[in-house]
Amino acid sequence: MNSIRAITNVKHICDTYLTDRYSLEIIDVHQQKQMAEQQQIIALPLLVKRLPLPERRLIGDMSDTEKVLRVLNINVNE
């Protein structure tokens, strides 16, 4: 359930603040073990922001919208 809630919240944030300006890849570590190893996924749920640099990672509860916005470097006041 944590992963489903995380995916839902991240998609909502991206759709709201990054409309048509993001790419979201979801890796199921149970079905894609090799890809999970290649991506160095060590904890779940995990959000990785690759671009723009620097790369940032958020592990755990993603229901805190403010925290997710900070990791994605989204300033809602602009």
Contacts in CASP RR format, 6 or more apart in sequence:
PFRMAT RR
TARGET T0000
AUTHOR 0000-0000-0000
METHOD contacts of the structure
MODEL  1
MNSIRAITNVKHICDTYLTDRYSLEIIDVHQQKQMAEQQQIIALPLLVKR
LPLPERRLIGDMSDTEKVLRVLNINVNE
2 44 0 8 1.000
2 45 0 8 1.000
2 60 0 8 1.000
2 61 0 8 1.000
3 44 0 8 1.000
3 45 0 8 1.000
5 62 0 8 1.000
5 63 0 8 1.000
6 45 0 8 1.000
6 47 0 8 1.000
6 60 0 8 1.000
6 61 0 8 1.000
6 62 0 8 1.000
6 63 0 8 1.000
7 26 0 8 1.000
7 45 0 8 1.000
9 62 0 8 1.000
9 63 0 8 1.000
9 65 0 8 1.000
9 68 0 8 1.000
10 24 0 8 1.000
10 47 0 8 1.000
10 62 0 8 1.000
10 68 0 8 1.000
11 24 0 8 1.000
13 65 0 8 1.000
13 68 0 8 1.000
13 69 0 8 1.000
13 72 0 8 1.000
13 74 0 8 1.000
14 22 0 8 1.000
14 24 0 8 1.000
14 72 0 8 1.000
17 69 0 8 1.000
17 72 0 8 1.000
17 74 0 8 1.000
17 76 0 8 1.000
18 72 0 8 1.000
18 74 0 8 1.000
27 35 0 8 1.000
27 36 0 8 1.000
27 39 0 8 1.000
27 41 0 8 1.000
29 36 0 8 1.000
29 41 0 8 1.000
29 44 0 8 1.000
39 48 0 8 1.000
43 59 0 8 1.000
43 60 0 8 1.000
44 59 0 8 1.000
44 60 0 8 1.000
45 59 0 8 1.000
45 60 0 8 1.000
45 62 0 8 1.000
46 57 0 8 1.000
46 58 0 8 1.000
46 59 0 8 1.000
46 60 0 8 1.000
47 57 0 8 1.000
47 58 0 8 1.000
47 59 0 8 1.000
47 62 0 8 1.000
47 68 0 8 1.000
47 71 0 8 1.000
48 55 0 8 1.000
48 56 0 8 1.000
48 57 0 8 1.000
49 55 0 8 1.000
49 56 0 8 1.000
49 57 0 8 1.000
49 71 0 8 1.000
49 72 0 8 1.000
49 73 0 8 1.000
52 73 0 8 1.000
56 71 0 8 1.000
56 72 0 8 1.000
56 73 0 8 1.000
57 71 0 8 1.000
58 67 0 8 1.000
58 68 0 8 1.000
58 71 0 8 1.000
62 68 0 8 1.000
69 75 0 8 1.000
69 76 0 8 1.000
END
